[in-house]
Amino acid sequence: MTARPSLEEARSRLRELGYLDAGVERLLFKPVFEWRGSAFLPAVILGAFAAALAAVAAADAAEPGFGSSPSSAAVLFLHIFLADLLPAAILAFGLAKMAERSRSPGSAATLAGLGAAALVFLLWLAGTYALARELSPRALLWGVPIAISALLLAAAARLAFLAKAFERSGALPSRGARRVFALAAAAGLLTAGLLFFWRREPPPPVPPPHPAPRSVPVVVLAIDGLDLDSSGKGTRAAALLAGGSTGWWPAYSASPPEIWTTIASGVSPRRHGVRALARLRPIGSSAALRPPFGTAWYLRRLGRALRLVSNVPISGADRRSLDFWEVAASAGIPSLSVGWWAAAPWPGATVVENRAIFSRSRDAVDADRIALASFEAAAEEGFGVQTVYLPGCDIARSDAVRRAAVLGRLEPFLSRRIDLARGGRLVLAVVAADSHPSPGSLARLVVFDRGGPRRTVRIRPEDVTPSILARAGVPAAGDLEGRPVAALFSPDSLDRTTVATYGPRVLPAAAPEPESDREYLEKLRSLGYLK
């Protein structure tokens, strides 16, 4: 029977086998082997450190202005570091149990180190790739600290595994795997470079498109929660809309901001970036953000339960793509927007944000009444593109009395606008979509355009924005995911020219909010949007 080696003999043996060639492993040897009862403590600390660093790197690459706030980055790092100590400890406990039963500690320890390093790169790459559609070369600069932290973690995990195996059985590895972690780090950086290569740097600003303005305005009426397929079939609103040209698509469940921003921007959520009613702000941070990959369990759940993370309402600063009224205004067509989610002030446009509507609303009836009053008062000034978002049907979906009252106010307004459209005084586009659709329900774009055919065609929600803009005389952008649907409008009324892109959305200086985030969130909660 072979005698159990002493600590010094183990040190010499590991050095001979190549496990202590690296400076980081020599640095870790003493604490790991002399604190054998806590062999994985350095790995736990380094694991939480590396995971927090990966989260900060992802947020810096994806969240506008985050990198320019060192305090926000430091706060996020501290939150994630402390939170990740728990999962890191759980993983370390599992590795310790594996080490106690390992018959090939060298190979198993190397695999444990490689797995730890791979996890760090996964958190960084997946977090960055999921949050950011376009990346600047600066995002790749995070590869240096990420690679260093991954190397340190891999070395700590491998030595801890060896120490645990040695403590249990006195077993030492038979051979070393030299430079394997350095090669793994290089492979991780190469993978990052290849992945980030496909996410190009944000394009520079481009000149606004040159429009061919039309003689009549385009009015867009957005009605959230309007039922036209089941119990809503017999309403007057359904009868009125049956007289227009209809583009339909299968309704799907999502948050109202996500659905309506897709409709308003002509691109999917992965591009416009609006997915929820609220973002998250760690206590102590001045910046709100979306959870990077691997952090939602804390930022969305545990942190909120402990009141260490708070909700921040979605705003125009969170939207990465231009909405149709912003494009029209930039092209020189005066535009009006009332009540839309994630709206913000824009040069050339009169924008009434939905928080300004909700702040004065007691219920669903109030919300639509105030939105329609704001719209009608402003529309008298004359805008080439006019739009109003009405949330009443969605808010009152479970209250038949209030829902009937909402429809009672909506139907006369709708009837008047349809009559004006049939008289050639405007083009009316009614968008009816539902964030909580029943199975088999449809969302619709219903168009009333004098001289237009009465047709029913299948479209996509991304087709709404380019169709509205083309009817207003603005060329469609080739990089939009949707395309103009000429079949819904009067013949030859859509602008047929195109531009490559409308360019990036550069948010102008923020205006003071009419109320605090806390008050706005409480209003959303009282209206039933938040639990």
N, C-alpha and C positions, 0 to 999 in steps of 0.2 A: 504494500500500500504506500503510495507516494505521500510524503509529509507535506502538510499544508505550508505554503511559502509565507514568509514574514512580509510585512508591509514594504520593507526595503527591497526584498527579493522580488516582490510583485512590481515595484517601481522599475527595477532593473530589467525585469522580463518584458514589461510593456514598452520600455524604451528600445530594447533590442528588436521588438516586433514592429516598431514604427508607430505605436499609438501615442507616444509622447514626443514625436518630432516637432509638432506644431507648437508655437508659443502659446496659443490659447489653451491647448491641452495640458501643457506644463503648468499654466496658470491655474487650471481647474483641478489638477491632480490632488493637491494637498487637501482642499476643502472636501472634495468628493470622497477620497479614501480615508481621511482621518475623521470625517463625520459620517461614517458609513450608515448610521441609523437615519441620517437625513441626506442620503446620497443624491436624491433627486431635487433637493431644494434649489441649487443653482439652475437646474433645467427648468423648474417651475417659474422662477423669477425671470429667466431669460425668455421663456416661452410667452409669458404675459407681456413682456417688454416688446418682443418682436411682433406679436399680434396687434398690440396697440400702435406700433409704428406703421404697420401695414394699413390699419384703418385711417390713420392720419394722412398717409400717402394717397390713399384712394380719395378721401374727401378733398384734399388739396388739388387733385387733378380734375375733380368733377364739380365742386361747389364754387360758384363765382364769388370772389373776394375772400374765400376762406384762407388761402395762403398768405394774404396780406395782413392777417390778424394773428400774430404769434400767441396771444393770450387764448384765443379760441382753439388753436391747435394744441396748446399745452393742456387746456381743460379737457378736450376730447381724449388726448393721450392718457391723462390721469384717470378719467372715468373708465376707459376700456382696459387699461393696465390693471386697475384694482378689480374690475369685474372678471377679467380673464384669469386671475389667479385661481379661481375655483375650477373652471374646466381644465386648466393646466395641471392642477393638483390631481384631478380625477384621472386624466391621461397618464400622469406619472405613476399613480397607484397601479393602474393596469400594466404599465411597463415593468414595474417592480415585481409584480406577480409573475409575469412572463420570465423575468431574469432569474427568479428563484427556481424555475423549472427548466431553464435552458441547458441543453447539453452541448450547444455550440455557441458559447457566449460571444465569441469574436464576430461571427457572421450576423448573429441576431442583434448585437449592439450596433453594428454598422448600419443594418437595416433600420433600426430605431432612430439613429441619427439622420439617415437619409429621409425617413418619413417626417421627422420634425422639420427639417429644412424645407421639404416639399410643401408642407402645410403653410409655412410662412409665405412662400412664393405664391401659393394658391390664394391665400387671403389677400395678398397685394394685387395680383393680376385679376382675379375674379371681381374684387371690389372695384378696382379702377375701370375695368372693362364694362361692368354692369352699370356704373353710375355715369360714366363720361362717354358721350358719343364721339366727340372730337377731342384730340389730345395735342398738346404742344410738346416739343422735345423736353421741356422741363419735367414732364411726368416721368421720363426715363431716368432722370438724375436721382430719383429716389432709389434706384437700383443699388447704389453704392451702400447706403446705410442698411437697406433691406438685406443685401447679400452678407454684410458683416454680421448682422444680428442672426441670420440664418446659420452662418458658419459657427458662431459661438454657441447657439442652441444645439446644433448637431453634435458638436464636440462634448458639450455638457451632458446631453442625453446618452451618448455612447459611453462616456466614462462612468456615468451613474449606473447604467445597465451593467457594465463590467464590475463595478464596485459591489452591486447588489448580488451578482452571481458569485463573486469572490467571497463575500460575507457568508453566503449560504453554504457553499460547497468548497471554497478555496480554489475553484476552477479559474484558469486564465486562458485567454485565447491562444490558439496554436500559431496563428500567423496574422500579420497586419495588412490593412488595406490603405496603402499610402495615397495621399492626395485625393482620396475619393470625394471628400466633402468640397474641396476646392473645385473639382470637376463638376460636381453637382451645382455649385453656386454659379459657375460659368454657364452651365446648361440653362439654369433658371434665368440668368440675364439675357442669354441668347433668345430664349422663348419670349421673354418680355419685349425684346427689341422687335421680334417678328410680329407679335400680336399688336404692339403699339404702332407698328408701321402701317397697319391697315386703318388705324384711327388717325386721320390726317389732322394737321394743325388747323385751328379755326381759320376760315378764309377772311381776308380783309373786307372792310365795308365796300359795297358796290353801289353805283348810282341807282337811284330809284327808277322803276320802269316808267316809260312814257305812255300815258293813257290816251285813249280816244274817248273822252267823256260822253255819256249819253244824255239825251234831253230830259229823261225822267229818272228819278231816284230809284235805287234798289232798296227795298225794305225787307229786313230779315226778322221774322218773328219766331223766337226760339221758345218752345213750350215743353218744359220738363214734366214727365209723368202723365202726359195726355194719353188716355186709353182709347184706342180706335179699333181694337180687335175683339174685345169680349163685352163687358158691360157698357163700354163706351160707344158701341156701334149705334145705339139709338139716340145719341145726343145730337143737338143742333150743330155743335162743332164738327162732328163727324160728317153730317150732311153737307155742311158748308165746304169742308175740305174735299169731299168727293167730287167737286166740280173742277178740280185742278189737275194738272199733269203731275204724276207721282213717281218719284224714285224711292225705292224701298231697299232695306237691308235687314238681316236678322238682328233683333235687339239682343244685347248682352249685358250682363251685370258688371258694374264697376262703380267707382265713386262718381258723383256728378261732375266734379272738376275734371276728371280724366276723360269722361265721355264728351263733355262739351268743349274741352280744349282741343280734342281730336277733330271735332266738327269745325271749330273756328280756325284751326291752323292748317288743316289739310295734310297733317302728318300724324303718325302713330305716337303713343305715349313714350316709346323708347327714344324718340327724337324731341318731342316737346317737353318731356320731363315732369309733367303734372300727373300725379297718380293718386293723391289722397287729399282729404280735406285739410290736413295739417301736416306740418313737418315737426322735427324734434329738436329740442334745444337742451343740451346738458346743463345742469345748474352751474352757474359761473361763467358760461359762454355767452358771447354777444351774437353768435352766429347759429342759425338753425340749419339743419341738414337732413338728408336722407340717410338711413342706416347703411354704412358700407357692409359688404358681404361678411357674414359671421358675427355681426354685432346686433342684429335685430332682437335676439333673445333678451339682450339687456336694454337697449335703447327703447324698444317698443313695449316690453313687458316688465321685466324686473325693475329697471330704472324708474319707469313710470309708477309702478306699484309702490316703490319706496320714496316716491316724490323727489327723486334725484334727476329726473328728466321730465320736461314739460312739453306740451303741445304748443306749436306756433301755427297760426292759420296760414293757409296757402295764399300767395300773393303774386302779383305780376313779376316780382323779382325771381320767382321760381320757374317761370316759363322761358324756355330756350328758343321757341319758334314764334314768328310773327303771326298774329291773328289777322283776319281779313280786313278789319277796319284800320289796323295799323299799316298794312300794305297800301290800302287805298289812300290813306292820309299822306303817306310818304310819297305817293305818286301824284299828289296835288289835288285829290278829290276830298273835299271836306266830309268828315265822317262823324257819326254819332254812335256810341255804344253805351247801353244802359243795363246794369245788373249782372254782367257776365262774371263767371269765376275767373280768378287769376288775371283780372284786367288791371291796367295801370295807366296813369297819364301818358299821353303820347302826343308829340308835336303834330299839329294839324287835325287832331281829333278831339272831340268833346267826350270824355269818358266819365261815366258815373259808375263807380265800383259797386259790387254787390254788398260789400260791408256798409256802404252808405245807405243802401236800401234796407238791409236787415236791421241796422241800428234803430230804425224808426218803425219796425214791424212788430206787431204783437202776435200775429198768426199768419196762416197762408193767405187769407183774404187780404189782409193788410199788405203783405209782401207784393202781391200782384197789383193792388191798387196804387201803391206808391211807385212801383216800377212803371206802370202805364202812365201815371200822371207826369212823372219825370220825362218820359219819352215824348209824350204829346206836347209838353211845354217846350222842349228843346227842338223837336222836329219842325216847329214853325219857322225856325231860323234858316232852314233850307240846307240839307246835306245830301250829297250824292249817294252815300251809303249810310243807311240807318238800321240799327238793330237793337232789340230789347229781349232780354232773357227773363222768362216768367217761371218762378219755381213753385207757384201755388198748388198746382195739381200734384206735384211730388210731395210737398209738405203735408197736404191734406189727404193722402192716399188712404188712410185708415179712418177718416172722419167723413162719412157720407154727406152730412149737413154742410160742413165747410167746403167740401169738394164741389157740391152743387152751387154754393155761393160763388166759388172761384169761377166755375164755368158760366154762371150768370153774368159775371162781369166781363169775361173773356169774349163770349160769343158776339155781343154787339160791336165790340172793338174789331173783332175779326171780320164781321160782316161788312163794316164800313170800309176796311182796307181792301177787301175783295172787290167791292163795288168800284173803288178808285182804280184798282188794277184793271178791271174789265173796261173801264172808261179810258184807259191808256194814260192815266196820270201818274202811275208808278208801276213798278214790277214788284210783286209780293212773293217772297219765298218763306214758307212756313216749315220749320223743322220741328218735328214731334219725336222725341226720344225719351226713353225711360231708363233710369239707373237701377230699377228693381222690376224688370219685366217678368210677366208670367210666361210659362213655356209656350213657344211658338209665336210670341209677339213679334211685331215688326216695328222698326223705326222708319220714319219717312221724311222726305223733302218734297213738299207740295208747292208747285209753282203756278202762279196766276200771272200770265204775260199776254197782253192783248195780241191776238192773232196767232198765239201758240196753239199747237195741237193738244188734244187731251189724250195723254198716253200714260202707260204704267210700265216702268222699266226697273230692272235691278241695278243698283249702284252701290257704292261704298261710302261710309261716313266721311272718308278723306276726300270724296269728290265734291262735297258741298262748297268748301272754300274756293277752289279754282272756278267752279261754276258761277258763284256769286261775283267774283272779281272779273271774270270774262264778260259777264252781262253788264257790269259797271264800266267796261271799257279798259280794264287793266290786263295786260298780257299775263298768261299763266307762266309759272316758273317750272322749268323742266325737272328740278330736284324735288318738287312736291310729290308725295305718294299718290295723290288723287289727280284726276283729270276732269276738265269741263265736260258736262253732259249736255250737249246741244239739243238732244231730243226733248228736253223738258221746257225749252224756251221757244219764242217765236223764231221763225226761220231767219238765218243769217244775222241774228242779233248779238251773238257772242263774238268777242274779239278773238281772232284766230292767230294772232302773233304770239310768240313765246320769248321768254328770256331764260337764261341759264339758271339764275337763282335770284331770290330777293335779298340774299346776303344774310349775315348773322344778325341776331336781334341784340342791339346795344341799348340797354335800358337807360333812359335819361335820368337826371337827378330826381330822387324820390321826393314826393310831396308829403307834408305831414298827414298822418292818418287821422280820420275823424274821431277815432276812439282807440283805446288800448287793445292790445291783442287779447288780454284776459276778458275784457268786456265783449269783444267780438266772438270769442270762443263760447262764452256763456250764452250769447244770443243764438249761435248755431246749435248749442245744446237744447235751448228752450224750444227751438223750432223743430227739433227731432233729428238733426243731422249727426250729432255726436252723442254717444252714450255717456 
